[in-house]
Amino acid sequence: MIDIPAKLAEAQIKFNKEAGRAFVAALPGLAADFMDRWDLRLAGTPMHGVSALVLPVDRADGTPAVLKLQLRDHESEGEPVALRLWNGDGAVRLLDHDEPTGTMLLERLDSSRMLARQPDVHEGVLVIARLLAHLHATPAPTGMRRLGDIAASMLERTPAVLDRIPDAGARRLVADCAAAVREVADEPGDRLLHWDLHDENVLAADRAPWLAIDPKPLAGDPGFDLWPALANNFDPGDVVWRFDAMTEVLGLDRGRARAWTYGRVLQNCLWETEEGRPLGEADLEIARRLRGGTR
């Protein structure tokens, strides 16, 4: 019997309501089923994030792996597709997958060596940029959720959200972000994006210094992938350096990359306002710093 971490259960119920509650209730049986089906043996302490239970396991032949159990939704359903296409180039390898449940068997990386624990933040940003260069080399497959659709939805929702932002300065900033997205929305890109590559989603491995985990993939412009590395370990004075360094490594047009980074800020502001929460100060400051272009 697998004990379900309380924080995972709380997060599932908070964000996914009844679907999350049902997922948590089914997890012990689901874990036991896949341990048996794929002939796995528990080999360590269960781990978790906000959305998934991750069990260190050994395969029948002794190969170390992890069993990842998560609620299948529009973000997670593309994960095995992307991992299969990347085939270990910059990302964790997919070993097996169950389509109906979204359960995955992945190669085991070194969870004790996470990029977030490295003291040099600038080197961490460059590591993420180099990984993104590998990931973005792959074109997105047919059927992957698309940035063009996300952008259209954001622009459609923006007017109602602007009416709910009381601070005039913040309202103008969000409107400016929407205007920037509108200028590039007709060319949303076709690269396979990670969407959530921050320093806690990068682990060390024996076969490579660093590899990406936990993608929430979509098809789009690489500029839409920069925001996580600007926001984690947030330092207002470092925003422009990080943006310039990443766009240089990735060879991006900075105007387009800036517009799609505004798109991430817009996406976050829409979510927060629609959920009745205040706008994130870090998001607003990222937009201000990129608009000013000053370190």
N, C-alpha and C positions, 0 to 999 in steps of 0.2 A: 504494500500500500504506500502510495506517494503522498506525503503531506503537502498541501497547497499553501504556499506562503501567503500570509495574511495581507501583505501589501499588494500582491498581485490580485487577490480577490477584491480588495477595496477599489483598486484602479479599474478593474473590469466592470464592477457594478456602477462606479461613478460615471465612466465614459460610455459604456454600452448597455446600461440599464438591465432590462430583463434578459436580453441576449447574453450579456456578460455574466449574469447570475447563472443562467443555464449552462454556459461554457464552463464556469468554475465547478459546478456540481458534477459535470460529466468528466472533468479532467482525470480523476484517479482511474476510472474505468478505461478512458482513452489511452492513458499512459500504459496501463497493464496490457491492453490489447496490442499496442505497437511493440512493446517489449517482447511479447510472445511472437507476433507476426514476423518481425524482422530478426528474431533470435538474438536479442540484446541482453546485456547484463549491466546493471547499474554500477557505475565506477566512480562515484563522487557525490558531492552535495548538490542538490538541485539549485539552479540559478533562475533568475527571472528579471524581466524588465517591466514596463508598463503593460505590455500586451501578450507576452509569451512566457511559458514555462520551458526551461531548457535543462535537460537531464544529461550529464556526462555518462556515456555508456561505452562498452566494448562490444564489438561485433563478434560473431562466433569464431572468426579467425584471429581475434585479438586486436584488430584494427581499432584504434581509439576514434570515437565519434561523439556527436551530441544529438539528442532527440529534441526537436523543437516542436512544441504544441502551441498553437495559437488560434484565435478566433478568425475564421476566414472572412475577409471583407474586401472592399474594392481596393484598398491599399496593399494588403498582404497577398492577394491572389496572384499578383504578378511576380512575387519574390522568386518562386522556383523557376519561372520562365527566364527571368534575368540571370539567375545564378547558373542555369544550364548554358545560356548563351555565353556568359563571361568565362565559363569553364576554368575557373581558378585564376584567371589573369587579373590580378588586382582585388579579387574577392574570394571569400570562402567557397570551397567546392561543395556542390550538392551531390550526395551519395544515393539518396532514394527519396521518393515523394509519393504521398497519397493525395490525389486530386480532390476527392470529395471533402476531406477534412482540412486540407492544407498542411497536414503534418509533414515534417521534413526530417531527414537524416543528413547531417552535415559533418564535414571533417571537423575534428576538434582542434581549435587554436589554443593559444596560451592566454587564458582569461586573467592570469596574474600580471601579464604585461600588456597593459592598455595604453594607448597613445595619450590618454588624458593624464596619466601619471608621469609623463615625461616633463622635466622642468622647463625646457626651452619651448615656449609657446610658438615662437616664430618658426622653428623647425617643424613643429606639429602642423602648422598651417601649410608648409611646403610639402610635408608628407601627404596631407589630404589632397593637395593640388595634383601631385604626381599620381596618386591613386585614381583621381577623377580622370586624368588624361588617359589611363588605361581603359577605364569603364566607358568613357564617352567615345572611344574608337569603334564601339559596336553600334550599328544602327538598330533602332527599336523595331521589334517585330509587329506584324499586323495584329490588331486586337489589343495591344497595350493601351492603357488609358493615356490620353493625349493632353499635352499642355494647352493646345489650342482650345479644347473644350473647357478646361479649367479656367483659362483666361476669359473666355466668353461668359462663363458663369459668374466670375468675379466682377466683371464690368456691369453685368446685369443687376447684381446685388448692391453695387456701390451706392447709388443714389439713396436708397432707403437707409443704409448704414450711416451715411454722412449726416442725415437728419437726426441721428441719435447720438452724435458726438458733440458734447456740450462746449468743449474748448475750441475757440476759433482757430488757434494756431495749429492744433492737432488736426482739425477738420481740413484745413488748407493743405497740410502735408499729405494726408491720406488722398485727397483729391488730386494732388500732384502725382502721387504714385499711380493712381488710376489713369491719369493722362499719359504717363510714360508707357504704361502697359498697352494702352490703346494704339500708340504709335508703332509698336512692334508685334501686335497680336496677329497680323496677317502673315507673319513668318515665324511660327512657333517652334520650328526645328524638328529634327527627326532622330536625335541621338538617344541612346538608352541611358536615362538619368537614374541616379541613386535616390535623390530627394532628401536624404537624412544623414549625410556623411559628416558627422561631427566627431570629436576625438574620443568619445566613449563607444563609437561604432567602428573603431579601428583596433585590431588586436595583432600581436606578434605571432609568428609561426616559424617552424623549422625550415620550411621550404621558401619562405620570403620574409624580409624584415617586417613588413606590415601588410595586412589584408583587411578589406572592408567587410562588414557584416550588416545584417538587418536592412537591406534596401526596401524602399517603398516605391518601386520603379514606375517611371512614366516616360513617354516619348516627348522630347522637347529640346529646347535650346540649353546648352551647357551653362549659360549664365544663371539659370534658375537653380543651379546646384551650389552656388557660392555661399548663400546666406548662413547655413549651419556653422561654417568655420569663422564667419564674422561674429556670430552671436555667442558661441560657447567661450568660456573664460572671458566674458565680455570686458573690453577695455575701450572706452570711447576714443581715446587718443591713438588707438591701434587700427581702427577700422579702415582707414585709407591705405595704410601700409599693407594690410592683409588683402584688400581688394586688388591693389596694384600687383602684389606678388602673385596672387592666384591667376589673374588674367594674363600675366606675363608667362607663367608656366604653361597655361592652357592655350596660349596664343589666341585669346579672344578679343574681339572688338569691344573696347571698354564702354562705348556708348550703349551698345546693345546689352552687354553684361550688366551695366548699371540699371537699365530699364527693367530687365528681368529680376534683378535683385529687389528693385522697388516692388515688383510683382509678389515676391515672397513677403515683404512687409505688408503689402495690401492684403494678401491672403490671411496673414496672422491677425491683422486689424479687423477684418470681416468676421473671422471666427470669434474673436474676443467680444466684439460688440454684439453679435447675434446671440452669444451665450450670456449676455448681461454682465460681462467682466470689463474692467478698465483696460485701456490700450497698454501694451507693453512699452515701458520707457526705453528699453534697449532697442526695440524695433524703430521707434520714432527717432532715436539718436542715430541709428545706422543710416536712416534716410537723410537726416540733416547733414551728417558728415559726408556722405557721398554726393549730396547736392552741392555742398561747399567745396568739396575736393581738397580740404586742408587736413594735415596730420595734427 
